Amino acid sequence: MPMYIALLSWTDQGVRNYKDTAKRAETFGSAVHKLGAKLLSLYWTVGPYDLVAIIEAPDDETATAVLLQLGGVGNVRSTTLRAFGQEEMERIVAKTAG
């Protein structure tokens, strides 16, 4: 299943409500599941991003729905990367052989 790495930055609202961040993470995990995806990992980080989420979704549309729903709450903004595992990358590289 495709993997996505979401780099999340707190909005002003998210920072004001930082004490609820663990509870919001649980709510996010449940919402991801309801949309047919899976929150594999969530890390709070120090640096240019406040959180990093690793999400597995059946397709780009589902991943986008997950992140739109998350952003719509107003606590974070996201930058999302499609991640490829080793087997996927091997198949991609094999397509270039010729």
All heavy atoms as an XYZ file, in Angstrom:
749
protein
N       0.860     -1.170      0.000
C       0.000      0.000      0.000
C       0.905      1.232      0.000
O       1.923      1.250      0.686
C      -0.906     -0.020      1.234
C      -2.071      0.905      1.081
S      -3.332      0.935      2.397
C      -3.700     -0.736      2.739
N       0.554      2.278     -0.744
C       1.373      3.492     -0.791
C       1.562      4.128      0.592
O       0.672      4.093      1.435
C       0.585      4.413     -1.715
C      -0.213      3.499     -2.578
C      -0.561      2.346     -1.685
N       2.742      4.708      0.774
C       3.098      5.373      2.028
C       3.263      6.868      1.776
O       3.721      7.275      0.701
C       4.418      4.833      2.561
C       4.386      3.378      2.842
S       3.799      3.139      4.475
C       5.294      2.603      5.212
N       2.936      7.636      2.774
C       3.040      9.089      2.703
C       3.685      9.595      3.986
O       3.378      9.110      5.075
C       1.646      9.720      2.536
C       0.940      9.183      1.319
C       0.222      7.998      1.374
C       1.038      9.832      0.096
C      -0.393      7.480      0.247
C       0.419      9.323     -1.040
C      -0.297      8.142     -0.950
O      -0.887      7.633     -2.068
N       4.562     10.564      3.825
C       5.175     11.220      4.977
C       4.636     12.640      5.007
O       4.792     13.392      4.037
C       6.712     11.212      4.880
C       7.212      9.775      4.853
C       7.327     12.006      6.044
C       8.669      9.617      4.534
N       3.967     12.979      6.088
C       3.403     14.321      6.234
C       4.227     15.095      7.248
O       4.388     14.664      8.392
C       1.941     14.236      6.671
N       4.772     16.198      6.800
C       5.510     17.112      7.668
C       4.508     18.174      8.120
O       3.947     18.890      7.290
C       6.676     17.737      6.905
C       7.611     16.729      6.212
C       8.621     17.467      5.340
C       8.297     15.855      7.233
N       4.278     18.246      9.413
C       3.206     19.082      9.944
C       3.758     20.244     10.762
O       4.656     20.058     11.585
C       2.274     18.235     10.812
C       1.727     16.967     10.130
C       1.034     16.084     11.152
C       0.800     17.333      9.001
N       3.191     21.411     10.527
C       3.552     22.612     11.286
C       2.311     23.127     12.001
O       1.243     23.250     11.394
C       4.065     23.708     10.342
O       5.214     23.279      9.674
N       2.473     23.408     13.274
C       1.348     23.949     14.020
C       0.973     25.334     13.510
O       1.837     26.154     13.216
C       1.696     24.065     15.511
C       1.532     22.787     16.267
C       0.760     21.719     15.941
C       2.162     22.454     17.490
N       0.868     20.739     16.899
C       1.716     21.164     17.857
C       3.053     23.115     18.319
C       2.137     20.528     19.019
C       3.469     22.476     19.481
C       3.010     21.200     19.824
N      -0.312     25.589     13.444
C      -0.819     26.935     13.182
C      -0.822     27.688     14.514
O      -0.525     27.099     15.565
C      -2.254     26.866     12.639
O      -3.081     26.237     13.638
C      -2.328     26.091     11.325
N      -1.192     28.944     14.489
C      -1.319     29.687     15.746
C      -2.316     28.991     16.676
O      -2.087     28.882     17.884
C      -1.765     31.125     15.487
C      -0.683     31.978     14.846
O       0.502     31.582     14.891
O      -1.020     33.035     14.276
N      -3.407     28.502     16.112
C      -4.407     27.778     16.900
C      -3.795     26.518     17.508
O      -4.021     26.206     18.678
C      -5.581     27.400     16.004
C      -6.610     26.496     16.661
C      -7.719     26.113     15.707
O      -8.302     26.972     15.066
N      -8.006     24.820     15.596
N      -3.017     25.782     16.727
C      -2.388     24.557     17.215
C      -1.430     24.814     18.359
O      -1.371     24.047     19.325
N      -0.672     25.894     18.265
C       0.266     26.239     19.328
C      -0.496     26.630     20.592
O      -0.134     26.207     21.696
C       1.213     27.381     18.888
C       2.029     27.907     20.057
C       2.116     26.915     17.768
N      -1.553     27.414     20.437
C      -2.342     27.807     21.605
C      -2.911     26.585     22.331
O      -3.080     26.609     23.546
C      -3.489     28.743     21.194
C      -3.082     30.170     21.000
C      -4.284     31.106     20.897
N      -5.233     30.704     19.871
C      -5.167     31.067     18.583
N      -4.182     31.828     18.164
N      -6.101     30.675     17.737
N      -3.209     25.541     21.571
C      -3.822     24.341     22.138
C      -2.827     23.188     22.280
O      -3.215     22.025     22.244
C      -4.999     23.910     21.259
C      -6.081     24.956     21.218
O      -6.454     25.511     22.238
N      -6.572     25.249     20.028
N      -1.550     23.503     22.486
C      -0.518     22.461     22.530
C      -0.771     21.405     23.605
O      -0.383     20.259     23.459
C       0.877     23.068     22.709
C       1.145     23.600     24.091
C       1.732     22.803     25.057
C       0.819     24.911     24.425
C       1.976     23.286     26.343
C       1.055     25.407     25.692
C       1.631     24.587     26.649
O       1.867     25.080     27.902
N      -1.438     21.765     24.682
C      -1.672     20.801     25.754
C      -2.591     19.660     25.319
O      -2.580     18.594     25.933
C      -2.251     21.501     26.985
C      -1.241     22.412     27.665
C      -1.826     23.080     28.887
C      -0.792     24.005     29.508
N      -1.303     24.664     30.707
N      -3.350     19.872     24.247
C      -4.265     18.848     23.744
C      -3.651     18.011     22.625
O      -4.339     17.193     22.018
C      -5.541     19.510     23.199
C      -6.322     20.249     24.269
O      -6.238     19.849     25.451
O      -7.020     21.211     23.918
N      -2.367     18.196     22.341
C      -1.768     17.566     21.165
C      -1.833     16.041     21.193
O      -2.083     15.407     20.165
C      -0.333     18.064     20.930
O       0.116     17.576     19.668
C       0.618     17.622     22.022
N      -1.640     15.409     22.330
C      -1.697     13.946     22.390
C      -3.120     13.457     22.121
O      -3.324     12.471     21.398
C      -1.191     13.444     23.734
N      -4.094     14.137     22.662
C      -5.500     13.767     22.429
C      -5.863     13.991     20.963
O      -6.554     13.164     20.356
C      -6.412     14.591     23.347
C      -7.859     14.260     23.203
C      -8.156     12.863     23.682
C      -9.649     12.602     23.634
N      -9.951     11.202     23.760
N      -5.379     15.077     20.378
C      -5.645     15.338     18.958
C      -5.029     14.250     18.095
O      -5.590     13.857     17.071
C      -5.120     16.720     18.552
C      -5.904     17.868     19.147
C      -5.617     19.200     18.489
N      -4.225     19.499     18.269
C      -3.527     20.428     18.907
N      -4.096     21.148     19.853
N      -2.274     20.650     18.605
N      -3.873     13.751     18.496
C      -3.216     12.676     17.746
C      -4.078     11.418     17.746
O      -4.209     10.750     16.713
C      -1.840     12.387     18.336
N      -4.682     11.088     18.866
C      -5.576      9.929     18.941
C      -6.775     10.119     18.018
O      -7.174      9.196     17.297
C      -6.056      9.718     20.368
C      -5.003      9.213     21.326
C      -5.537      9.087     22.744
O      -6.773      8.969     22.925
O      -4.705      9.107     23.667
N      -7.341     11.306     18.042
C      -8.489     11.618     17.193
C      -8.103     11.518     15.724
O      -8.859     10.982     14.910
C      -9.016     13.031     17.522
O      -9.370     13.075     18.906
C     -10.213     13.396     16.668
N      -6.916     12.001     15.384
C      -6.426     11.921     14.009
C      -6.281     10.467     13.570
O      -6.705     10.083     12.480
C      -5.101     12.676     13.876
C      -4.450     12.561     12.529
C      -5.132     12.892     11.372
C      -3.140     12.133     12.417
C      -4.530     12.783     10.118
C      -2.523     12.025     11.180
C      -3.222     12.348     10.031
N      -5.698      9.633     14.430
C      -5.535      8.219     14.108
C      -6.873      7.543     13.820
O      -6.995      6.754     12.875
N      -7.888      7.868     14.599
C      -9.225      7.308     14.380
C      -9.817      7.798     13.063
O     -10.420      7.021     12.320
C     -10.156      7.689     15.527
O      -9.720      7.113     16.723
N      -9.638      9.067     12.767
C     -10.167      9.642     11.524
C      -9.487      9.024     10.308
O     -10.136      8.736      9.298
C      -9.988     11.156     11.526
N      -8.191      8.791     10.411
C      -7.439      8.161      9.324
C      -8.018      6.770      9.056
O      -8.277      6.399      7.903
C      -5.930      8.070      9.680
C      -5.185      7.190      8.709
C      -5.306      9.458      9.724
N      -8.239      6.022     10.113
C      -8.780      4.664      9.995
C     -10.157      4.669      9.323
O     -10.446      3.834      8.459
C      -8.839      4.011     11.370
C      -9.352      2.617     11.353
N      -8.613      1.559     10.864
C     -10.549      2.108     11.742
C      -9.338      0.452     10.961
N     -10.503      0.759     11.489
N     -11.014      5.606      9.709
C     -12.364      5.688      9.144
C     -12.342      5.968      7.646
O     -13.266      5.586      6.926
C     -13.180      6.770      9.858
C     -13.622      6.372     11.238
C     -14.401      7.479     11.902
C     -14.738      7.087     13.334
N     -15.382      8.177     14.065
N     -11.286      6.615      7.173
C     -11.171      6.916      5.746
C     -10.504      5.787      4.966
O     -10.297      5.890      3.764
C     -10.406      8.221      5.548
C     -11.175      9.485      5.947
C     -10.259     10.699      5.934
C     -12.365      9.698      5.023
N     -10.136      4.704      5.647
C      -9.544      3.556      4.965
C      -8.036      3.591      4.867
O      -7.435      2.862      4.080
N      -7.410      4.430      5.677
C      -5.948      4.533      5.700
C      -5.466      4.122      7.096
O      -6.267      3.740      7.946
C      -5.509      5.946      5.359
N      -4.159      4.206      7.294
C      -3.603      3.813      8.591
C      -2.492      4.786      8.987
O      -1.594      5.069      8.189
C      -3.041      2.394      8.490
C      -2.538      1.837      9.793
C      -2.082      0.397      9.635
C      -1.591     -0.148     10.955
N      -1.096     -1.526     10.831
N      -2.568      5.284     10.208
C      -1.499      6.113     10.759
C      -0.476      5.154     11.356
O      -0.716      4.529     12.385
C      -2.051      7.057     11.830
C      -1.040      7.953     12.525
C      -0.344      8.881     11.540
C      -1.719      8.745     13.642
N       0.652      5.003     10.672
C       1.676      4.056     11.122
C       2.508      4.611     12.262
O       2.861      3.887     13.193
C       2.586      3.676      9.958
C       1.906      2.984      8.786
C       2.917      2.717      7.677
C       1.228      1.697      9.230
N       2.857      5.901     12.177
C       3.684      6.541     13.212
C       3.390      8.033     13.241
O       3.068      8.624     12.211
C       5.172      6.363     12.918
O       5.528      5.015     12.862
N       3.536      8.595     14.408
C       3.430     10.043     14.573
C       4.500     10.456     15.566
O       4.593      9.878     16.654
C       2.049     10.448     15.091
C       1.826     11.940     15.263
C       1.814     12.642     13.906
C       0.520     12.199     15.993
N       5.319     11.415     15.171
C       6.413     11.900     16.017
C       6.306     13.404     16.196
O       6.040     14.128     15.244
C       7.772     11.579     15.381
C       7.994     10.109     15.150
C       7.757      9.538     13.903
C       8.440      9.291     16.186
C       7.953      8.182     13.695
C       8.633      7.928     15.974
C       8.391      7.391     14.733
O       8.581      6.050     14.532
N       6.532     13.859     17.410
C       6.662     15.285     17.679
C       8.138     15.600     17.497
O       9.013     14.865     17.988
C       6.210     15.601     19.107
C       4.715     15.562     19.243
C       3.874     16.636     19.229
C       3.877     14.409     19.410
N       2.568     16.225     19.368
C       2.546     14.847     19.477
C       4.120     13.036     19.479
C       1.462     13.996     19.629
C       3.045     12.165     19.630
C       1.746     12.652     19.700
N       8.433     16.671     16.785
C       9.814     16.955     16.420
C      10.212     18.379     16.794
O       9.368     19.231     17.041
C      10.021     16.752     14.900
O       9.115     17.596     14.187
C       9.776     15.308     14.508
N      11.517     18.582     16.818
C      12.096     19.900     17.055
C      12.769     20.310     15.754
O      13.495     19.523     15.157
C      13.128     19.844     18.202
C      13.800     21.189     18.385
C      12.470     19.378     19.488
N      12.501     21.514     15.315
C      13.076     21.971     14.051
C      12.011     22.675     13.231
O      11.043     23.205     13.774
N      12.155     22.656     11.910
C      11.217     23.405     11.072
C       9.807     22.822     11.051
O       8.864     23.497     10.665
C      11.848     23.369      9.682
C      12.824     22.248      9.705
C      13.242     22.071     11.142
N       9.638     21.563     11.449
C       8.311     20.948     11.520
C       8.053     20.503     12.947
O       8.959     20.091     13.659
C       8.215     19.758     10.550
C       8.396     20.202      9.124
C       9.622     20.063      8.493
C       7.360     20.809      8.431
C       9.807     20.500      7.190
C       7.526     21.255      7.131
C       8.758     21.093      6.516
O       8.927     21.544      5.245
N       6.787     20.568     13.349
C       6.410     20.227     14.715
C       6.055     18.755     14.892
O       6.188     18.210     15.982
C       5.232     21.099     15.161
C       5.604     22.571     15.116
O       6.601     22.948     15.765
O       4.922     23.341     14.407
N       5.590     18.132     13.814
C       5.236     16.717     13.849
C       5.556     16.084     12.501
O       5.567     16.770     11.478
C       3.738     16.518     14.108
C       3.170     17.074     15.404
C       2.393     18.331     15.132
C       2.290     16.055     16.049
N       5.771     14.780     12.533
C       5.942     13.997     11.311
C       5.002     12.802     11.431
O       5.055     12.061     12.417
C       7.396     13.524     11.127
C       7.513     12.616      9.909
C       8.338     14.714     11.003
N       4.143     12.639     10.422
C       3.215     11.510     10.395
C       3.575     10.593      9.233
O       3.882     11.067      8.138
C       1.784     12.006     10.241
N       3.532      9.306      9.483
C       3.745      8.318      8.425
C       2.418      7.591      8.258
O       1.909      6.976      9.206
C       4.898      7.361      8.769
C       6.178      8.184      8.971
C       5.070      6.325      7.656
C       7.355      7.412      9.470
N       1.876      7.723      7.056
C       0.525      7.254      6.772
C       0.566      6.261      5.615
O       1.278      6.473      4.635
C      -0.382      8.450      6.405
C      -0.413      9.451      7.561
C      -1.780      7.983      6.008
C      -0.920     10.819      7.178
N      -0.222      5.219      5.724
C      -0.384      4.253      4.651
C      -1.821      4.414      4.144
O      -2.761      4.422      4.948
C      -0.162      2.850      5.212
C      -0.088      1.767      4.190
C       0.225      0.429      4.838
O      -0.555     -0.015      5.706
O       1.260     -0.158      4.479
N      -1.972      4.575      2.835
C      -3.301      4.749      2.251
C      -3.377      3.975      0.949
O      -2.365      3.785      0.272
C      -3.574      6.238      2.013
N      -4.566      3.535      0.564
C      -4.685      2.737     -0.649
C      -4.403      3.508     -1.936
O      -4.060      2.916     -2.948
C      -6.130      2.231     -0.612
C      -6.848      3.147      0.303
C      -5.826      3.656      1.270
N      -4.536      4.836     -1.878
C      -4.325      5.633     -3.084
C      -4.139      7.105     -2.717
O      -4.342      7.500     -1.563
C      -5.495      5.460     -4.065
C      -6.853      5.689     -3.395
O      -7.024      6.716     -2.722
O      -7.726      4.820     -3.548
N      -3.756      7.898     -3.716
C      -3.510      9.327     -3.492
C      -4.773     10.056     -3.045
O      -4.706     10.976     -2.229
C      -2.984      9.991     -4.769
C      -1.569      9.566     -5.127
O      -0.866      9.011     -4.259
O      -1.172      9.803     -6.283
N      -5.917      9.650     -3.578
C      -7.164     10.318     -3.212
C      -7.480     10.141     -1.730
O      -7.871     11.099     -1.052
C      -8.332      9.791     -4.066
C      -8.251     10.183     -5.520
C      -7.396      9.256     -6.365
O      -6.857      8.240     -5.827
O      -7.235      9.534     -7.556
N      -7.281      8.936     -1.218
C      -7.533      8.690      0.202
C      -6.544      9.467      1.065
O      -6.934     10.090      2.061
C      -7.447      7.183      0.514
O      -8.393      6.492     -0.309
C      -7.719      6.901      1.972
N      -5.279      9.461      0.683
C      -4.271     10.208      1.440
C      -4.600     11.699      1.445
O      -4.485     12.367      2.475
C      -2.883      9.971      0.845
N      -5.039     12.205      0.307
C      -5.395     13.624      0.227
C      -6.599     13.931      1.097
O      -6.629     14.955      1.801
C      -5.663     14.017     -1.240
O      -4.484     13.744     -2.007
C      -6.019     15.487     -1.365
N      -7.591     13.045      1.105
C      -8.765     13.241      1.960
C      -8.364     13.274      3.431
O      -8.846     14.114      4.202
C      -9.787     12.128      1.714
N      -7.460     12.376      3.821
C      -6.968     12.340      5.207
C      -6.351     13.681      5.574
O      -6.651     14.258      6.629
C      -5.935     11.198      5.381
C      -5.112     11.375      6.642
C      -6.628      9.843      5.363
N      -5.493     14.192      4.711
C      -4.773     15.426      5.031
C      -5.650     16.663      4.911
O      -5.468     17.625      5.667
C      -3.518     15.521      4.182
C      -2.527     14.420      4.594
C      -1.527     14.139      3.498
C      -1.847     14.772      5.896
N      -6.630     16.647      4.022
C      -7.589     17.755      3.964
C      -8.417     17.806      5.235
O      -8.652     18.879      5.794
C      -8.507     17.606      2.749
C      -7.926     18.008      1.414
C      -8.872     17.614      0.288
C      -7.635     19.497      1.369
N      -8.851     16.641      5.697
C      -9.623     16.587      6.933
C      -8.787     17.088      8.110
O      -9.261     17.868      8.937
C     -10.121     15.171      7.178
C     -11.118     15.073      8.310
C     -11.706     13.689      8.408
O     -10.970     12.721      8.610
N     -13.006     13.583      8.260
N      -7.537     16.656      8.167
C      -6.642     17.112      9.233
C      -6.451     18.625      9.177
O      -6.595     19.318     10.184
C      -5.282     16.407      9.115
C      -4.195     16.887     10.077
C      -4.577     16.590     11.524
C      -2.868     16.248      9.717
N      -6.138     19.145      8.003
C      -5.923     20.582      7.863
C      -7.172     21.396      8.141
O      -7.103     22.508      8.657
N      -8.333     20.823      7.831
C      -9.592     21.527      8.042
C      -9.903     21.805      9.496
O     -10.676     22.719      9.803
N      -9.316     21.051     10.395
C      -9.525     21.284     11.828
C      -8.849     22.584     12.258
O      -9.290     23.248     13.186
C      -9.023     20.077     12.653
C      -9.125     20.329     14.146
C      -9.780     18.824     12.263
N      -7.759     22.941     11.572
C      -7.122     24.226     11.828
C      -5.910     24.228     12.738
O      -5.370     25.291     13.023
N      -5.460     23.063     13.198
C      -4.319     23.041     14.114
C      -2.971     22.891     13.430
O      -1.953     23.209     14.028
C      -4.495     21.911     15.136
C      -5.620     22.187     16.090
O      -5.688     23.245     16.691
N      -6.532     21.240     16.208
N      -2.965     22.367     12.201
C      -1.699     22.157     11.489
C      -1.847     22.492     10.007
O      -2.939     22.486      9.451
C      -1.180     20.703     11.611
C      -0.826     20.352     13.039
C      -2.153     19.710     11.018
N      -0.688     22.740      9.404
C      -0.546     22.814      7.953
C       0.400     21.684      7.574
O       1.291     21.330      8.338
C       0.050     24.153      7.531
C      -0.918     25.295      7.693
C      -0.384     26.575      7.058
N      -1.323     27.651      7.239
C      -1.443     28.388      8.331
N      -0.629     28.186      9.341
N      -2.334     29.338      8.423
N       0.202     21.120      6.382
C       1.013     19.960      6.034
C       1.760     20.130      4.722
O       1.319     20.838      3.827
C       0.139     18.705      5.946
O      -0.785     18.824      4.888
N       2.888     19.477      4.661
C       3.650     19.254      3.433
C       3.768     17.742      3.346
O       4.279     17.100      4.268
C       5.051     19.892      3.520
O       4.897     21.294      3.710
C       5.862     19.614      2.270
N       3.262     17.170      2.259
C       3.190     15.720      2.178
C       4.077     15.180      1.069
O       4.131     15.741     -0.020
C       1.729     15.270      1.946
O       0.927     15.847      2.983
C       1.604     13.769      1.998
N       4.750     14.087      1.375
C       5.654     13.433      0.439
C       5.168     12.015      0.192
O       4.828     11.298      1.134
C       7.066     13.367      1.041
C       7.634     14.673      1.578
C       8.840     14.405      2.453
C       7.983     15.585      0.431
N       5.145     11.598     -1.046
C       4.852     10.191     -1.375
C       6.166      9.442     -1.177
O       7.199      9.825     -1.723
C       4.348     10.090     -2.815
C       4.237      8.677     -3.380
C       3.236      7.804     -2.630
N       2.942      6.592     -3.389
C       3.608      5.442     -3.277
N       4.632      5.332     -2.442
N       3.264      4.400     -4.003
N       6.146      8.419     -0.370
C       7.367      7.662     -0.059
C       7.316      6.310     -0.763
O       6.262      5.680     -0.846
C       7.483      7.463      1.449
N       8.469      5.860     -1.246
C       8.570      4.582     -1.941
C       9.501      3.660     -1.164
O      10.618      4.044     -0.825
C       9.116      4.778     -3.362
C       8.233      5.626     -4.214
C       8.420      6.995     -4.297
C       7.176      5.055     -4.932
C       7.591      7.787     -5.080
C       6.354      5.833     -5.720
C       6.551      7.209     -5.795
N       9.048      2.440     -0.908
C       9.883      1.438     -0.261
C      10.859      0.846     -1.270
O      10.798      1.121     -2.472
N      11.751     -0.002     -0.779
C      12.787     -0.578     -1.628
C      12.194     -1.377     -2.792
O      12.628     -1.226     -3.934
C      13.715     -1.469     -0.807
C      14.839     -2.048     -1.649
C      15.838     -2.840     -0.820
O      15.881     -2.732      0.396
N      16.635     -3.643     -1.487
N      11.209     -2.219     -2.519
C      10.614     -3.018     -3.592
C       9.957     -2.134     -4.650
O      10.070     -2.390     -5.848
C       9.601     -4.003     -3.028
C      10.237     -5.145     -2.260
C       9.214     -6.121     -1.710
O       8.027     -6.061     -2.124
O       9.604     -6.945     -0.870
N       9.263     -1.088     -4.194
C       8.648     -0.166     -5.145
C       9.712      0.512     -6.001
O       9.562      0.648     -7.216
C       7.836      0.908     -4.410
C       6.571      0.401     -3.778
C       5.901      1.488     -2.975
O       6.509      1.971     -1.981
O       4.769      1.852     -3.329
N      10.788      0.919     -5.359
C      11.847      1.606     -6.089
C      12.504      0.669     -7.092
O      12.841      1.093     -8.205
C      12.873      2.182     -5.120
C      13.748      3.238     -5.723
S      12.727      4.631     -6.245
C      13.719      5.228     -7.599
N      12.664     -0.595     -6.731
C      13.229     -1.570     -7.660
C      12.336     -1.713     -8.889
O      12.832     -1.793    -10.025
C      13.445     -2.913     -6.958
C      14.607     -2.880     -5.981
C      14.721     -4.133     -5.127
O      13.811     -5.007     -5.174
O      15.717     -4.224     -4.382
N      11.017     -1.746     -8.697
C      10.102     -1.828     -9.841
C      10.173     -0.574    -10.703
O      10.137     -0.651    -11.925
C       8.666     -2.052     -9.368
C       8.419     -3.445     -8.818
C       6.931     -3.745     -8.637
N       6.226     -2.807     -7.790
C       6.095     -2.933     -6.459
N       6.639     -3.974     -5.833
N       5.409     -2.044     -5.779
N      10.301      0.578    -10.062
C      10.421      1.836    -10.815
C      11.695      1.830    -11.653
O      11.673      2.158    -12.841
C      10.398      3.042     -9.846
C       9.011      3.179     -9.221
C      10.810      4.333    -10.554
C       8.951      4.111     -8.023
N      12.798      1.465    -11.038
C      14.071      1.434    -11.757
C      14.017      0.420    -12.894
O      14.526      0.686    -13.995
C      15.242      1.127    -10.783
C      16.518      0.847    -11.530
C      15.422      2.296     -9.806
N      13.362     -0.720    -12.676
C      13.254     -1.739    -13.718
C      12.525     -1.203    -14.956
O      12.835     -1.607    -16.085
C      12.534     -2.978    -13.176
N      11.623     -0.287    -14.767
C      10.891      0.297    -15.900
C      11.798      1.171    -16.768
O      11.478      1.436    -17.916
C       9.690      1.102    -15.403
C       8.609      0.234    -14.822
C       7.437      1.049    -14.362
C       6.427      0.119    -13.712
N       5.076      0.464    -14.012
N      12.900      1.620    -16.206
C      13.807      2.491    -16.970
C      14.828      1.712    -17.766
O      15.495      2.262    -18.627
C      14.554      3.466    -16.045
O      15.456      2.736    -15.211
C      13.591      4.286    -15.206
N      14.970      0.416    -17.477
C      15.950     -0.408    -18.184
C      15.502     -0.603    -19.629
O      14.342     -0.824    -19.912
C      16.098     -1.756    -17.485
N      16.441     -0.494    -20.511
C      16.007     -0.699    -21.877
C      17.063     -0.741    -22.862
O      18.045     -0.545    -23.197
